């Protein structure tokens, strides 16, 4: 009996923006069809990758996250998509992504709250600096990235697009040959900004 799951916590893109990014990914796919591109309904900003954790730990994490949000109600951060980039770098990309620019403090506050809830559930704190981004695709092992793709990335039509990250999702990720399948294990709404709220 399997009693663990591969999971992570994220901010999903708003539906209309996800459709726009998905349309652009279609253009990127025509230039580089062998890259594993992310489906439009799976676009997100990862707040914390949990890896393989027990169902009990996931339940504890969900409880602590709910308690943290009750103690510290956060306003949904206004997020702006930045320029494309790559890990480890664009000269030899393995993972292609869109950065997040401007108004980062709101996203960082949500990420810190998630970290606190994870630690309370017995999960190790992330030691690496938080680097928010939206993964677009992954280059297969042994494959090269077409030069033409870098030109297409540089002309990103979605850079500068804003959205309000109105909920946190706790997702189970099942890896499959045709791509991952996500299952929502928890939804945690954030308070929508109101007129007069201080800007992050």
Beta strands, then each sheet from edge to edge (+ up, - down):
strand 1: 4-12
strand 2: 36-37
strand 3: 44-54
strand 4: 78-87
strand 5: 95-101
strand 6: 133-138
strand 7: 162-164
strand 8: 167-174
strand 9: 181-189
sheet 1: 3+ 1- 8+ 9-
sheet 2: 2+ 6- 5+ 4- 7+
end
